[in-house]
Amino acid sequence: MAVLDGWNPHNQTEAAQLARLDAMHTGPTEGPRNDPSRYWLATMRVEASECSEDAPILLGPETHHI
């Protein structure tokens, strides 16, 4: 069940993960949110037998991280 659906932690490990949820999202997205013009916009295509997906991505030109 997703956190937005009202998931509650069942132990200390899950509680610690829930407490870090915002930081886990903010850390990797901080650069693109602060200066999106430094990143390249691309489309990532994932092919799989059960489904295929396209997703827009921002690629860091120095690190090549998505």
C-alpha positions in Angstrom: 0.0 0.0 0.0 1.3 3.4 -0.9 2.0 6.1 1.7 -0.6 8.3 0.2 -3.1 5.6 0.7 -2.6 5.8 4.5 0.2 3.2 4.9 1.5 3.1 8.5 4.9 1.6 9.5 4.7 -1.7 11.3 8.2 -1.6 12.9 11.1 0.8 13.6 12.8 0.2 10.3 9.7 1.1 8.4 9.1 4.2 10.7 12.7 5.3 10.0 12.2 4.9 6.2 8.9 6.9 6.4 10.6 9.7 8.3 13.3 9.9 5.5 10.8 9.8 2.7 10.9 13.5 1.8 14.7 13.6 2.0 15.0 10.5 -0.2 13.0 12.3 -2.9 14.4 15.8 -2.4 18.1 14.8 -2.6 18.1 13.3 -6.1 15.7 16.0 -7.5 17.2 19.1 -5.9 19.5 19.9 -8.8 16.9 19.7 -11.6 14.4 21.6 -9.5 16.9 24.4 -8.7 18.4 24.8 -12.2 16.5 22.8 -14.8 18.4 24.5 -17.7 21.6 22.7 -16.7 20.0 19.3 -17.6 19.2 17.7 -20.9 15.6 16.6 -21.5 15.3 13.1 -23.1 12.9 10.3 -23.4 13.7 6.9 -21.9 12.0 3.9 -23.6 11.6 0.6 -21.7 10.7 -2.4 -23.7 9.3 -5.4 -21.9 7.1 -8.3 -23.0 4.4 -7.4 -20.5 4.4 -3.7 -21.2 6.4 -0.9 -22.7 6.8 2.6 -21.3 8.1 6.0 -22.3 9.2 8.4 -19.6 10.7 11.9 -19.8 14.0 12.2 -18.0 16.4 14.9 -17.1 20.0 13.9 -17.7 22.9 15.6 -15.8 25.5 16.5 -18.4 28.4 16.3 -16.0 27.4 13.1 -14.1 25.2 11.4 -16.8 22.8 10.6 -13.9 19.1 10.5 -14.7 
